Amino acid sequence: MAKVKASDRPADLGPQDAVISTLKATGLAALAEGVGPLLRADTPVVFALNGIPWWYGNGLAASRPSAPDLSRLDPGGALAKAIGFDRVLGGCITSPNHVIEPGVVHNEQPDRNALWVAEIDDRPSPRVDALRAALIAAEIGSPATRDIRYDIWHKLMANLTGSTICLITGQAVTVQGIPLVNRLTRQAHAEALAVAAAHGVKLDDSPDVRYGAKRVYSTHRPSILQDYDLGRPMEIESIVRAPVAFARSAGIDTPTLDAIESFCVSMAEAKGLYAS
């Protein structure tokens, strides 16, 4: 059991060797305002969050098309100004959790906790190696990666084509096993794969593998559904709207994803949990 020094005042903690933000995309404005005291000139900052990250368009390989306008993920460029792209490390996290009460989180599948980290241009670097080693020493999985955007899109597939269906139906992941619902998730998944491929990310992740007959559907309620149920700001922009923007910029027709976007946006706006 580790003793953790905690504070809601970054100045109490001072400059850090590394910063890992586990805030959702909806909470990053607060990070931009207060992160300064945690940073040295060489402090890397990792964003472990769902969906398309605000920094995605920076560090892209020349072989990949430009990203669409993602400015809504960093309004006014606040994160870019407070942190700077030189400090940012790419991150992708898998960790199914449920908030029991404020400050109490139940980790539902400890064997699935992993945090991928990489430079945003995927070049090898000592700071990535050091952070990965520290994570592994703390018994947090941190697989090596040569393409952080591959990992981001792979994780996004679950949120965009599965978690959104749970939100719309108001049910846990088990709903994805119902034949008619499963057909819908497969259609959404096929469209999302085409969007990723159009942006240079060809995923080894077919609908038959993701939502096939051999899959065991858990009783987990995805975080986007938890946020809706509890009246918390929702990650509509990063999980739903940004991927659809990638489809538009590539000229990909995505009728199923368009319908999912319409439902998710209208549901979130009706409860005041998102504003277009």
Summary of the structure (lengths in Angstrom):
residues: 276
radius of gyration: 18.4
end to end distance: 43.4
largest distance: 53.3
contacts: 830
relative contact order: 0.13
helix: 49%
strand: 11%
